[in-house]
Structure formats: structure tokens, C-alpha cells
Amino acid sequence: MEFALVGPRRVGKTSILKEVARRLEKEGGIVPVYFSLWDLTENSVLEFCSRLTLSVIEGFKPYLSLKLKIKEILKVPAHKVFDVLRSLDIKIGIFEDLEIDLRMGKRGEIGPNELLEKAFSFGETLAGQNNARLVLMLDEFPSVIELKNRVKSGEAIIKKIRTIHELLENTVLCISGSVRKTMEMAVLSPSSAFYRQFIVKNIGMFDRESVHKLLVKNLNKSIGADVVDRIHELTWGIPFYLQFIGRRLHISKKIDARGVEEAFEEFLKGEGDILFLEELKAFSNKERLILFEMAYNDLKSPSEIQKHAQESSNVISRYLNYFLLKGVLEKKAKGVYEFFDPIFKPWLRRKYVPTNL
């Protein structure tokens, strides 16, 4: 069975995939390969195919008797990867064919569709030759639409992968995605390429009772109801943030609501900058100002945002659609937009400097 994990960032999708991969490694005849699209730096189809090939080789190392550290090669620029592998004298017939195709792809002599076919066929062929099943886990799969071959690939690349996938007999594909809108393009909507091809699992935030159980289990201390309520309120039950607050409380002699708030403020000042600052820099000045105003003034409707931004409704609609596509906002209801990551909002408030849009 093939699965699609859907849920906001930092709820544990990657942890689930990696834990499944760890367990499958113990099973005979199964080769799990985890690959995150967010690890790409050049965001090109060529880089994707090169890195995917390396990840597959890493997964099949026990079958190929290779004594090399693929993770070290992952630090090499994509277009130089095969020079390094060639120097290690890897003798795999299908690898040599793929190497030629990837080099041609670099020179523009072979198109992105052919590159994708060769890259996915590589793992499929290895699995068939070794009487194994390849379980390919593509984390943040919808990010393939951002891959470039001179221009962004868009939804066409998802359709191409779907076509390739239909022909694979030895490969099981599992994917994840954080941005609802792009997951709809890939999997969830009736018009999507992979509609009804996966068992969809929605990974959500912990409810209050789950937060309480987690705290009791890991802190091994008495936890008051007011503390549980405050932690759940501040973290929204998102595991990543719960872990940080939990580590901070673990070293505290006394756990109370005030200590929870101090731990959360510490998080916003330190870890918050690491998590959100680069993301914020990726936006234009106007986009950043709109996000600041939305967070500080608790704006949710296009009309409210339009009033503060002093822009036309068409311009605001374009900004909102862009934020939806980037996974910054989500549409809760008709005319209601909220931050996808609820912790991004209080972090923006702390960084807000009043100004005129």
C-alpha cells in the first residue's frame, strides 16, 4: 500500500517516514529510501534526479557491496556528483547508462521528462535485479513543481511522475506534504494527478489530553491542569514546539504557568529567529509588511487587509493566493485567512515595528 501524509510543518511527518524506513530496513527484501525535496539547493530537475540516484544507491549498498559514504558525496555540487562516483570505480551497468543521460541533461541534450524516466527506472531496475521491493519516500513531494529546467516545471512534472509511476512494478511510492494547496494539486483534488492513488493520512496536532500524557511520560513530574492548558494553548499541540517547551521545563525545579510562558518567550527569541527569519527574508518588503500587519492587528479577511494595505482587492487577492501557495496562510472559511503555522504569528508580533503601508 502507498501512503500520502498530509499535515502542517513540524507535526512529525518526517519523523514518521524515517521511523518507517528504520523499521523496514530490518525486513528482508525491502529497501526503504528516504528523500526530502527540501534538501535540494539548486532546485533543478537535474539536481533532483542526481540526488535521488545517490539516495537509491545508498539504500542498495548492502546489495551492491559498496564501501563509500554517499552522504559525503551529497555535499558535492550536483553536476560533479558523477565525476566523484566514477573516481570510486562503481561498476553498475544501469548506473553508467544513467550517468550518460544526466550528463546530457546538463548540456541540454536530453529533456527533463527523459531524466525523470531514467532516475525512477534506476531504482526500479535495481529492485528487480536484486529481487527486492523499493519503498521510495519523497518528503515534501509537491515541491517538485518548483523544480526548474530553465523555467519552473509546474504541475506538469507531477503528471509526468504519475505516468512513470504507473509502469513501476518493484517500487512503492510514499509521499508527504505540508502545504495543503500544493497537496491538492498532487493528490487530494479530483483533478490531481495522483488522486486516489494513495491512502491519505492526515497528521494533526495533539489534543489537550495527548499533551497531558506526553508531559507526564517525559517529565516524570506532577503537572497541574493550568500548566497543561497553557502549554496546549501556546504550542497548539504541535510536537516540535512541545519538545522545546518540555526540554526547558525538564530542568525547572517547579513547573507552573509562568514558567511555561517564560519558556515560550525564550523559544520565540532564540529558536523562533532560526526557524522564521530566513523564511521572512524570502518575501518582498510589501509582502513582509502585510504579514506583520496581519499578525499584529489580527487581520483575517481580505477587506481588513485591503484597508490596512491601501491596495485594490485584486492586488490583495494575488498576495493571499501567493501566501496560500507558499504555505504561510490557510483558508479556514470563505473570506477567512489564518497563519498556517500558529507560532509564526506571535513571532511576527514580537518583530513588528509600526509603519505606514
N, C-alpha and C positions, 0 to 999 in steps of 0.2 A: 504494500500500500504506500502511496505517496502523500505527503502532508504539506500543507501550507500554514505556517504560523503567522498570525496577524496580531499586532498589538503595538502600543506606543513604545518609544525608546525606553530602555533601562528597566523593563519589566521582567527581563530574563530570557528572551528568545534565544540569544546567542548561547547562554549557559545551557539551555535545554538541548540545542543542537550539538554542542560539544560533549555534553554528558552522554547523549545517544551515541555519538561517534566513539566515545571511550568504551562504552559497553559493547558496541558492535565489533570493535577490534578483537574482542575475546572470542567471537564466534568464527568458526571455520568457514571458509569460502565466501566471506563477506568483507569487502574493502570499503570502509567509510572514508570519504574525503570531504573535509570542511573547507569552504572558500568564501571569504567575505568580499563583496563588491566594494565595501568602504575602505579596503586596504589598497585599492588602486590609487596611483598618484598621477599618472598621465591621462587616465580616463579615455583610453583609446581601445578600439576593438582589438588591435594588435597586442596591446598590453594584457587585456583580458584573456585572450587566447594563450599567450605565453605563460602567464601566471597560473592559469587553470591547468595547463600542461604540467607545469612543475608540481603543482599540488597533487595531481594524479600520479606522477612518478613517485612522489613522497609516499603516497598511500600504498603503492605497489612495491615498495622497496623490499619487503620480505620475499616477494615472488621473483624479483629481479636480481637479488643479491648485490645491491648497490651499496657501496661504502662511501657515501657522501652526505653532506649536510645541506639538504635542499633549502632550509631556512636561511642559510648564509647566502645562497645564490639569489634568494628573493630580494636581497638588498642591491643587487646589480640592476642597472637600467634595463628595461625590457628588451631593447634592441641588441643588447650584448649578452643576454642570457644564454643563447645557444653557442656562442663562442666559448663560454665557460664550460658548458656541458660537453662540447666537442673536445676540449682540452682534457677532460676526465675520461675520454675514450669509452663513452657509453655506446654499446653496440646493440641497438634495437632497430630492426628494420623499419617498423612503422614510425619510430621516432625520427629517423633520418628523412623519411618522406615528409613528415610534418615540418621538420626543420626547414626544408627547402621551400615549402609553401609559406611559412612565416617570413622567411627572408624575402620572398617575392611580394608578400603583403607589405613589408616595409618599403619596398621600392614602388609600390602601387601597381604591380603587375598582376595581382590577384585581389579580388574584391572581398569585402567583409563577410558576405554570405559563404564563400568558399572557406574562408578562415574558420568561421564558426563550425561548419560541417566537419572540417579536419580535426578541430580541437575536441569536439564532442565524440567524434568517431575514434579518437585516440584512446580514450578511457574505455569505450565500448569494446574495442578490439582487444585491449589488454585483458579486460574481464573475460572475454570469450576464450582467449588463448590459455588463460590460467584456470578455466572452469570456475569462475568466481562471479559474484554479483557486486557491481559498483554502486554504492549508495552515495550519490553526489548531493551535498548540502550547500546550497547557494544562499548565503546570508545577505539580506537586503537586496534580493533579486531584482525588484523593479528599477534599481539604479542602472540597469543595463540600458535604459532609454537615454541616459546621459552620456553613454559612450560615443566617442567621435571617430569618424573616418572622414576627416576634413570638416564635416558638419555633424551635428548630433544625430544619432540613429533614430531616436523616437520610438514609437510603438512598433515600427516595422521589425525591429530586432527581436522583440518578444514573439512576434508571429513567426519569424524565421526559426527561433529556438523551438517553438511549438511544433513546427513542421519536422525539424530534425528529431525531436523527442519521439514522435510517432514511430520512427523507424528503429529506435533503440530497443533491443531485447534483453541486454545484460545490465542495463543502467536503471537505477531507481532514483528519481529526482525529488528532492525535498527542498522547499524554499521558505524564506521568511521575508517579512516586510513591515516597516514601521509606519510608513505614510499611507493612510487609508486611500487617498485619491489615486496614488500610483498602483496600489494593490488592486484597486477596482479595474484599472486598465489591464492588469496582467491576469487576474484570477477571479475577482468577485462579481463583476457585472456580466450579464448575459452576452454582451458584445466582446468580452475579453477573450484573448487567445487561449488561455488555459481554463476557461470556465468549466467547472465540474470535472476537472482532471485531477484535483487534489481533494483530500479530506481536510477541510478547513478547520483549524483550531484557533479560537480567539484567546489570546493570552492577556489577561487583565490584571488589574491592581488587587492587592489584598484587601479584603473587607476588615472591619474592626476586630472581629473575632480571630481572624487569621493573624492579624498584627499582634494581638494579645498572646496567642500561642507561641508565635515566633520569639517574642521578647522573653517570655518565661523560660522557654527552652534554652536560649542562648545567653541570657544574662544571669540566670540562676539566682534571681533576686525577687523580692516581693515588689510587684508593680501595681500601683494604685489605679483605679478606674479613670481618674482625671488625667494621669500620665498617658495611659493608653489612648484616651480620647484626643489629647493634644498631639501626640505623635502621629496618629492617623490623620488628624486634620492638617498638620503641616506637611507631611510627606505624601498624602493622598494614597498611602498604601503601596507606593512604588518601591520595589525591593532594593534598588540601588541606593535610594535615599534612606531607606530604613537601615541598611547596613552601616551607613556612615553615622547616623544618629546612635545606633546600637553600640558601635565601637567607642563612641565618645562617652556614652552612659556607662559602659562596662568598667571604665576606670574611675567613675564617680563613686564617692562614698555614700552619697544619698541621692536617690532618684526622685525628683519632683518635677512639676510642670515648668517651673522657672528654669531648671537645668536643661530641660528639653528645648526650650526657646533659645537658651544661650548656645546650645549645640547646633541648632538650626541656623542661627546667625553666624556662627563660626563657619558653617558649611557654605553659606552664601558668600562670605568674604573670601574664602580660600578656594574650595573646590568649585564653587559657582563660577568664578572667573575662568578657571581652567576649562570648564565644560562649555560655557556660553560665549566667552569673549570672541573667539575665532569665528563662531557661527554668526555673531552680530556683525563682525567686520566684513562679512561676505555681502552684506546688503549696502545699498546706496544710502547716502545721507537722508534722503527723503523717506526711504523705507524704514530706516532706523528710527527716525522721528515719529513716524506713525506707530511703530511698535511701542516706543516709550510712552506716547500719549494714550494708547490703548491700555497699557498696563497701569499707568499712574491714575488715569481717570476712569478706569473700569469701563471702557467703551466696548460695546459688543455689536451694535447694529451699524450698517453702512451709513445711515443718516447721521448718527452720532459722530462717526469717524469723519464723514464728509464735512460736518460743521466745524470740527477742530482743525482739519487739514486744509479747509478752504479750497477744495478741489471739486471738480464735477463728479457726478455719480458714475460716469463711465470710467474715469481715472481711478476712483476708489475701488470699483468693481474689478479692474485689472490688477490692482495691488492685492486685493483679497484673494483672487484666484491664484496669483503667484505664491502667496503665503500658504495657501492650501496645498499647492503642488510641492512646495518645499517642506511641508510637514510642520510648519510653525503654528498655523491655526487649524482648527477643525470647525466644520459647520454643524452646530448642535441641533439647530432647527432652522426653519425659514427665517432669514434675516438675523440670525444669531451666530456670532463667531466668537470662539474662545481659544485660548492658547492650548496647543496640543500637549505640551509639557507644562503642567500647572506650576512647576517650580521656576520655570523661566520667567513667569510673571512677577513674583516677588523679587527676583534678582534684578529685573529691569527697573522696578520701583526704586531699588537701592541706588541704581546708577543714574536715575533720572535727574536731568538738570532742566528746570523750566525754561522754555524758549518759545518764540513765536514761529509757528509753522509758516 
